[in-house]
Amino acid sequence: MGYLLIVFLPTLLLSLYAQFRVRHAFSKHSKVNASSGLTGAEAAAAMLRAAGLADRTAIERVDGFLSDHYNPRKKTLRLSPDVYDNASLAAVGVACHEAGHAIQDARKYAPLVLRNAIVPTASIGSSLGYILIIAGLFLQWANLSLLGLALFGAVVVFQIVNLPVEFNASAHAREMTARLGIVRGQTETAAVSSVLSAAAMTYVAATAAALVNLLYYAWMILGNRE
């Protein structure tokens, strides 16, 4: 039990801190509107127009809190109501981050292409990998556990590849919101940057948690074979 606490407690605390930080940053900067007056949807549309993607990328409202994402198969930005309809600095930051993914997709950004290719295997690994590992250990079928470990390894690879994808999308958002006048002045730029940095922390935490889990599962399997 002590070993488990030493291994998992830091990543658990990091994940909780990351979630707290992103919610705090979004809440704080949701109270101040961008001086441009653009809503999240309008800001994202401005970025897409500047990148020549206005006719190739749709923007839709979806239910949920911070459920914002870009669907590369349907070339669609899906923004939550708090982002789509609001002109706050937080909404603008989140919407423009998602627009950054659309720009990556159009430009065939290599890490995004790789991430999209990994998605099917990572999805299987996240749902089935742990089950195969435990079943293999219980039945003492080493090959079954190793298969589960390999599948879960795809989850870790996905998380690692996802980091440059998310950081690059935020870089697009920071650069283009300032250049296009979506946000103006140092205070607004810093607010958007704060929201994007808080969101980035969640991806770092998810990667750390996945890596720690992979190492722990590997220790369980390899230690059980000795």
C-alpha positions as a Markdown table, in Angstrom:
| # | Residue | x | y | z |
|---|---|---|---|---|
| 1 | Met | 0.0 | 0.0 | 0.0 |
| 2 | Gly | 2.8 | 2.4 | 0.8 |
| 3 | Tyr | 4.4 | 1.7 | -2.6 |
| 4 | Leu | 1.1 | 2.5 | -4.3 |
| 5 | Leu | 0.8 | 5.8 | -2.5 |
| 6 | Ile | 4.4 | 6.7 | -3.4 |
| 7 | Val | 3.8 | 5.9 | -7.1 |
| 8 | Phe | 0.2 | 7.1 | -7.7 |
| 9 | Leu | -0.3 | 9.9 | -5.1 |
| 10 | Pro | 1.9 | 12.5 | -7.0 |
| 11 | Thr | 0.1 | 11.9 | -10.3 |
| 12 | Leu | -3.3 | 12.0 | -8.6 |
| 13 | Leu | -2.4 | 15.3 | -6.9 |
| 14 | Leu | -1.1 | 16.7 | -10.2 |
| 15 | Ser | -4.3 | 15.7 | -12.0 |
| 16 | Leu | -6.4 | 17.3 | -9.3 |
| 17 | Tyr | -4.3 | 20.5 | -9.4 |
| 18 | Ala | -4.6 | 20.6 | -13.2 |
| 19 | Gln | -8.4 | 20.3 | -13.1 |
| 20 | Phe | -8.6 | 22.9 | -10.4 |
| 21 | Arg | -6.3 | 25.3 | -12.3 |
| 22 | Val | -8.2 | 25.1 | -15.6 |
| 23 | Arg | -11.6 | 25.5 | -13.9 |
| 24 | His | -10.3 | 28.5 | -11.9 |
| 25 | Ala | -8.7 | 30.1 | -14.9 |
| 26 | Phe | -11.8 | 29.7 | -17.0 |
| 27 | Ser | -14.0 | 31.0 | -14.2 |
| 28 | Lys | -11.8 | 34.0 | -13.5 |
| 29 | His | -11.4 | 35.1 | -17.1 |
| 30 | Ser | -15.1 | 34.4 | -18.0 |
| 31 | Lys | -16.0 | 37.5 | -16.0 |
| 32 | Val | -14.1 | 39.9 | -18.4 |
| 33 | Asn | -15.0 | 40.3 | -22.0 |
| 34 | Ala | -12.6 | 40.8 | -24.8 |
| 35 | Ser | -12.5 | 44.4 | -26.0 |
| 36 | Ser | -13.1 | 43.3 | -29.5 |
| 37 | Gly | -16.6 | 42.1 | -28.5 |
| 38 | Leu | -16.2 | 38.9 | -30.4 |
| 39 | Thr | -17.8 | 35.7 | -29.0 |
| 40 | Gly | -15.9 | 32.5 | -28.9 |
| 41 | Ala | -17.6 | 31.4 | -32.1 |
| 42 | Glu | -16.9 | 34.7 | -33.8 |
| 43 | Ala | -13.3 | 34.6 | -32.7 |
| 44 | Ala | -12.8 | 31.1 | -34.0 |
| 45 | Ala | -14.4 | 32.1 | -37.3 |
| 46 | Ala | -12.0 | 35.1 | -37.6 |
| 47 | Met | -9.0 | 32.7 | -37.2 |
| 48 | Leu | -10.4 | 30.3 | -39.8 |
| 49 | Arg | -11.0 | 33.2 | -42.3 |
| 50 | Ala | -7.4 | 34.4 | -41.8 |
| 51 | Ala | -6.2 | 30.9 | -42.4 |
| 52 | Gly | -8.4 | 30.5 | -45.5 |
| 53 | Leu | -10.5 | 27.8 | -43.9 |
| 54 | Ala | -13.8 | 29.5 | -43.5 |
| 55 | Asp | -15.5 | 27.5 | -46.2 |
| 56 | Arg | -13.9 | 24.2 | -45.1 |
| 57 | Thr | -14.6 | 24.2 | -41.4 |
| 58 | Ala | -18.0 | 24.4 | -39.7 |
| 59 | Ile | -18.6 | 25.7 | -36.2 |
| 60 | Glu | -21.3 | 24.1 | -34.1 |
| 61 | Arg | -22.6 | 24.5 | -30.5 |
| 62 | Val | -22.6 | 21.4 | -28.4 |
| 63 | Asp | -23.9 | 20.7 | -24.9 |
| 64 | Gly | -21.6 | 20.3 | -21.9 |
| 65 | Phe | -19.1 | 22.3 | -19.9 |
| 66 | Leu | -15.7 | 22.7 | -21.6 |
| 67 | Ser | -16.7 | 20.0 | -24.0 |
| 68 | Asp | -15.0 | 21.9 | -26.8 |
| 69 | His | -13.2 | 20.0 | -29.5 |
| 70 | Tyr | -12.3 | 19.8 | -33.2 |
| 71 | Asn | -13.5 | 16.8 | -35.2 |
| 72 | Pro | -11.0 | 16.2 | -38.0 |
| 73 | Arg | -13.2 | 13.7 | -39.8 |
| 74 | Lys | -16.1 | 16.2 | -40.2 |
| 75 | Lys | -13.9 | 19.3 | -40.3 |
| 76 | Thr | -16.0 | 20.8 | -37.5 |
| 77 | Leu | -15.3 | 22.9 | -34.4 |
| 78 | Arg | -17.7 | 22.0 | -31.6 |
| 79 | Leu | -17.9 | 24.6 | -28.9 |
| 80 | Ser | -19.8 | 24.4 | -25.6 |
| 81 | Pro | -22.4 | 27.1 | -24.8 |
| 82 | Asp | -20.1 | 28.9 | -22.4 |
| 83 | Val | -17.6 | 29.3 | -25.2 |
| 84 | Tyr | -19.7 | 29.6 | -28.3 |
| 85 | Asp | -22.0 | 32.4 | -27.1 |
| 86 | Asn | -19.8 | 34.4 | -24.8 |
| 87 | Ala | -17.3 | 37.2 | -25.5 |
| 88 | Ser | -15.2 | 36.6 | -22.5 |
| 89 | Leu | -11.4 | 36.2 | -22.7 |
| 90 | Ala | -11.8 | 32.6 | -21.5 |
| 91 | Ala | -14.2 | 31.8 | -24.2 |
| 92 | Val | -12.1 | 33.4 | -26.9 |
| 93 | Gly | -9.0 | 31.5 | -25.7 |
| 94 | Val | -10.7 | 28.1 | -25.7 |
| 95 | Ala | -12.4 | 28.7 | -29.1 |
| 96 | Cys | -9.2 | 29.9 | -30.7 |
| 97 | His | -7.3 | 26.9 | -29.4 |
| 98 | Glu | -9.8 | 24.6 | -31.1 |
| 99 | Ala | -9.4 | 26.7 | -34.3 |
| 100 | Gly | -5.7 | 26.0 | -34.0 |
| 101 | His | -6.5 | 22.3 | -34.4 |
| 102 | Ala | -8.4 | 23.0 | -37.6 |
| 103 | Ile | -5.3 | 24.9 | -38.9 |
| 104 | Gln | -3.1 | 22.0 | -38.0 |
| 105 | Asp | -5.4 | 19.6 | -39.8 |
| 106 | Ala | -5.4 | 21.7 | -42.9 |
| 107 | Arg | -1.6 | 22.0 | -42.9 |
| 108 | Lys | -1.2 | 18.2 | -42.2 |
| 109 | Tyr | 0.7 | 18.9 | -39.0 |
| 110 | Ala | 2.7 | 15.7 | -38.5 |
| 111 | Pro | 2.0 | 15.2 | -34.8 |
| 112 | Leu | -1.7 | 15.6 | -35.4 |
| 113 | Val | -1.6 | 13.1 | -38.3 |
| 114 | Leu | 0.2 | 10.6 | -36.1 |
| 115 | Arg | -2.2 | 11.2 | -33.2 |
| 116 | Asn | -5.2 | 10.6 | -35.4 |
| 117 | Ala | -3.6 | 7.4 | -36.7 |
| 118 | Ile | -3.1 | 6.2 | -33.1 |
| 119 | Val | -6.6 | 6.9 | -31.9 |
| 120 | Pro | -8.2 | 3.5 | -32.7 |
| 121 | Thr | -5.5 | 1.5 | -31.0 |
| 122 | Ala | -5.4 | 3.9 | -28.1 |
| 123 | Ser | -9.1 | 3.6 | -27.6 |
| 124 | Ile | -8.9 | -0.1 | -27.5 |
| 125 | Gly | -6.0 | 0.1 | -25.1 |
| 126 | Ser | -7.7 | 2.4 | -22.7 |
| 127 | Ser | -10.7 | 0.1 | -22.4 |
| 128 | Leu | -9.3 | -3.4 | -22.9 |
| 129 | Gly | -5.6 | -3.1 | -21.9 |
| 130 | Tyr | -6.1 | -3.1 | -18.1 |
| 131 | Ile | -8.6 | -6.0 | -18.4 |
| 132 | Leu | -6.2 | -8.2 | -20.3 |
| 133 | Ile | -3.4 | -7.4 | -17.9 |
| 134 | Ile | -5.4 | -8.4 | -14.8 |
| 135 | Ala | -6.9 | -11.4 | -16.6 |
| 136 | Gly | -3.5 | -12.6 | -17.6 |
| 137 | Leu | -2.1 | -12.2 | -14.1 |
| 138 | Phe | -5.1 | -14.0 | -12.6 |
| 139 | Leu | -4.9 | -16.9 | -15.1 |
| 140 | Gln | -1.1 | -16.8 | -15.1 |
| 141 | Trp | -1.1 | -16.3 | -18.9 |
| 142 | Ala | 1.9 | -14.1 | -19.4 |
| 143 | Asn | 1.3 | -13.5 | -23.1 |
| 144 | Leu | -2.2 | -12.2 | -22.4 |
| 145 | Ser | -0.8 | -9.8 | -19.8 |
| 146 | Leu | 1.9 | -8.7 | -22.3 |
| 147 | Leu | -0.7 | -8.1 | -24.9 |
| 148 | Gly | -2.7 | -5.9 | -22.5 |
| 149 | Leu | 0.5 | -4.1 | -21.7 |
| 150 | Ala | 1.2 | -3.4 | -25.3 |
| 151 | Leu | -2.3 | -2.1 | -25.9 |
| 152 | Phe | -2.0 | 0.2 | -22.9 |
| 153 | Gly | 1.3 | 1.3 | -24.2 |
| 154 | Ala | -0.6 | 2.8 | -27.2 |
| 155 | Val | -2.4 | 5.0 | -24.7 |
| 156 | Val | 0.9 | 6.3 | -23.4 |
| 157 | Val | 2.2 | 6.9 | -27.0 |
| 158 | Phe | -1.1 | 8.8 | -27.7 |
| 159 | Gln | -0.7 | 11.0 | -24.7 |
| 160 | Ile | 3.0 | 11.8 | -25.5 |
| 161 | Val | 2.2 | 12.6 | -29.2 |
| 162 | Asn | -0.8 | 14.7 | -28.0 |
| 163 | Leu | 1.4 | 17.1 | -26.1 |
| 164 | Pro | 3.0 | 18.9 | -29.1 |
| 165 | Val | -0.4 | 18.9 | -30.8 |
| 166 | Glu | -2.0 | 20.8 | -27.9 |
| 167 | Phe | 0.9 | 23.1 | -27.3 |
| 168 | Asn | 1.1 | 24.0 | -31.0 |
| 169 | Ala | -2.7 | 24.7 | -31.2 |
| 170 | Ser | -2.3 | 27.1 | -28.2 |
| 171 | Ala | 0.6 | 28.8 | -29.9 |
| 172 | His | -1.6 | 29.4 | -33.0 |
| 173 | Ala | -4.2 | 30.8 | -30.7 |
| 174 | Arg | -1.8 | 33.2 | -28.9 |
| 175 | Glu | -0.3 | 34.5 | -32.1 |
| 176 | Met | -3.4 | 34.9 | -34.1 |
| 177 | Thr | -5.6 | 36.4 | -31.4 |
| 178 | Ala | -3.1 | 39.2 | -31.0 |
| 179 | Arg | -2.3 | 39.6 | -34.7 |
| 180 | Leu | -6.0 | 39.8 | -35.7 |
| 181 | Gly | -7.0 | 42.1 | -32.8 |
| 182 | Ile | -9.3 | 39.5 | -31.3 |
| 183 | Val | -7.6 | 40.4 | -28.0 |
| 184 | Arg | -5.9 | 43.7 | -27.4 |
| 185 | Gly | -3.2 | 44.8 | -25.0 |
| 186 | Gln | -1.0 | 43.1 | -22.6 |
| 187 | Thr | -3.7 | 42.4 | -20.0 |
| 188 | Glu | -6.0 | 40.6 | -22.4 |
| 189 | Thr | -3.1 | 38.7 | -24.0 |
| 190 | Ala | -2.0 | 37.5 | -20.6 |
| 191 | Ala | -5.5 | 36.4 | -19.6 |
| 192 | Val | -5.9 | 34.3 | -22.7 |
| 193 | Ser | -2.4 | 32.8 | -22.2 |
| 194 | Ser | -3.4 | 32.0 | -18.6 |
| 195 | Val | -6.4 | 30.0 | -19.8 |
| 196 | Leu | -4.3 | 28.2 | -22.4 |
| 197 | Ser | -1.5 | 27.4 | -20.0 |
| 198 | Ala | -4.0 | 26.0 | -17.4 |
| 199 | Ala | -5.5 | 23.7 | -20.1 |
| 200 | Ala | -2.0 | 22.5 | -21.1 |
| 201 | Met | -1.4 | 21.4 | -17.6 |
| 202 | Thr | -4.3 | 18.9 | -17.9 |
| 203 | Tyr | -2.5 | 17.3 | -20.8 |
| 204 | Val | 0.7 | 17.1 | -19.0 |
| 205 | Ala | -1.0 | 15.5 | -16.0 |
| 206 | Ala | -2.8 | 13.0 | -18.2 |
| 207 | Thr | 0.5 | 12.0 | -19.8 |
| 208 | Ala | 2.2 | 11.6 | -16.4 |
| 209 | Ala | -0.6 | 9.5 | -15.1 |
| 210 | Ala | -0.6 | 7.2 | -18.2 |
| 211 | Leu | 3.2 | 6.7 | -18.0 |
| 212 | Val | 3.1 | 5.9 | -14.3 |
| 213 | Asn | 0.3 | 3.4 | -14.9 |
| 214 | Leu | 2.3 | 1.8 | -17.7 |
| 215 | Leu | 5.4 | 1.4 | -15.5 |
| 216 | Tyr | 3.3 | 0.0 | -12.7 |
| 217 | Tyr | 1.6 | -2.6 | -15.0 |
| 218 | Ala | 5.0 | -3.5 | -16.4 |
| 219 | Trp | 6.3 | -4.0 | -12.9 |
| 220 | Met | 3.3 | -6.2 | -12.0 |
| 221 | Ile | 3.8 | -8.4 | -15.1 |
| 222 | Leu | 7.6 | -8.7 | -15.1 |
| 223 | Gly | 7.8 | -9.1 | -11.3 |
| 224 | Asn | 5.2 | -11.8 | -11.4 |
| 225 | Arg | 7.3 | -13.8 | -13.9 |
| 226 | Glu | 10.4 | -13.9 | -11.7 |
